[in-house]
Amino acid sequence: MPDLRELYQETILDHSKRPRNFHEISGASATAVGHNPLCGDRVTVYLRLSDGTISDIAFLGQGCAISKASASLMTDAVKGKSKTQAHELFQKFHTMVTARPGDPVDTASLGKLAVLSGVCEFPVRVKCASLPWHTLEAALQQKKETVSLE
């Protein structure tokens, strides 16, 4: 049986090379742009909201494997969720990637997002993994300014 880290790495590479929901949504209810000037990651998140629920979500952008995989996994995870549920998932995800290595983290409630749990061991990568999530939050709040993680 492959090591869990290898499985996580394979999943991250798969979502980076073949990102899910990687397209623009024409007529989106909300959009937001995120940029990490330190590494050049850029992401635009598109939402279609119906009665407070994310009925569709997609993204476009360029960046490292962690950033793209995080955006891809995020879109799968929040599609069909309410704004409140998406925000709660963001909080859990953020707690996971900013935890100290070895700290107990509730990865069970994060599903496939748990593959990014190892990011906490590389502080410089935390911004890569969290950029799509901060951009999602901005879209949900209808913020117009670019999200910047400096």
PETA-V964356 format. One record per residue. NEAR is the number of other C-alpha atoms within 10 Angstrom. D_CENTER is the distance of its C-alpha to the mean C-alpha in Angstrom with 1 decimal. Layout:
near = <NEAR | NEAR>
d_center = <D_CENTER | D_CENTER>
//
This chain:
near = <4 | 6 | 8 | 10 | 12 | 10 | 13 | 18 | 15 | 13 | 17 | 24 | 16 | 15 | 19 | 21 | 12 | 13 | 21 | 19 | 19 | 18 | 15 | 16 | 19 | 9 | 10 | 15 | 17 | 20 | 25 | 25 | 25 | 23 | 24 | 17 | 11 | 12 | 14 | 12 | 22 | 23 | 25 | 23 | 30 | 29 | 26 | 19 | 20 | 12 | 8 | 13 | 18 | 21 | 15 | 20 | 26 | 23 | 26 | 19 | 18 | 13 | 17 | 16 | 19 | 23 | 26 | 31 | 28 | 24 | 33 | 25 | 24 | 27 | 26 | 16 | 16 | 21 | 18 | 18 | 17 | 17 | 18 | 12 | 14 | 22 | 18 | 12 | 20 | 21 | 12 | 17 | 25 | 18 | 15 | 25 | 24 | 18 | 18 | 14 | 15 | 8 | 10 | 9 | 18 | 13 | 16 | 9 | 12 | 17 | 11 | 15 | 23 | 18 | 21 | 22 | 22 | 17 | 21 | 21 | 15 | 12 | 13 | 12 | 17 | 20 | 24 | 28 | 26 | 23 | 25 | 33 | 26 | 22 | 26 | 32 | 19 | 21 | 21 | 23 | 13 | 13 | 15 | 12 | 10 | 14 | 23 | 16 | 15 | 9>
d_center = <28.1 | 25.5 | 24.1 | 20.8 | 19.4 | 20.5 | 18.9 | 15.5 | 16.1 | 17.2 | 14.1 | 11.9 | 14.6 | 14.9 | 11.3 | 11.9 | 15.4 | 15.0 | 11.6 | 11.7 | 11.9 | 12.5 | 15.1 | 16.2 | 17.2 | 20.7 | 21.8 | 18.3 | 18.9 | 16.4 | 14.5 | 13.1 | 13.0 | 11.3 | 13.2 | 13.7 | 17.4 | 18.0 | 16.5 | 16.2 | 12.5 | 12.3 | 10.0 | 11.4 | 9.8 | 12.7 | 13.5 | 16.7 | 17.8 | 20.8 | 22.5 | 19.5 | 17.5 | 14.5 | 16.8 | 14.8 | 11.5 | 11.0 | 10.0 | 12.2 | 12.2 | 13.3 | 12.6 | 12.7 | 11.9 | 9.3 | 7.4 | 8.1 | 7.6 | 4.1 | 3.9 | 6.8 | 6.3 | 4.1 | 7.1 | 9.4 | 8.9 | 9.5 | 12.0 | 15.4 | 14.3 | 16.1 | 14.8 | 15.9 | 14.2 | 10.8 | 11.7 | 13.0 | 10.1 | 8.1 | 11.4 | 11.7 | 8.5 | 9.7 | 13.1 | 12.4 | 11.1 | 13.8 | 16.5 | 19.5 | 20.0 | 22.1 | 21.1 | 20.9 | 17.4 | 17.1 | 15.1 | 17.0 | 15.4 | 11.8 | 13.1 | 11.5 | 8.5 | 11.6 | 11.8 | 9.8 | 12.4 | 14.6 | 12.5 | 14.6 | 17.6 | 16.7 | 16.2 | 15.9 | 12.7 | 11.0 | 10.5 | 9.1 | 6.3 | 5.9 | 6.8 | 4.3 | 4.4 | 8.0 | 8.5 | 7.8 | 10.2 | 12.5 | 12.8 | 13.6 | 16.1 | 17.4 | 17.4 | 18.9 | 18.6 | 16.1 | 13.5 | 14.6 | 13.7 | 17.2>
//
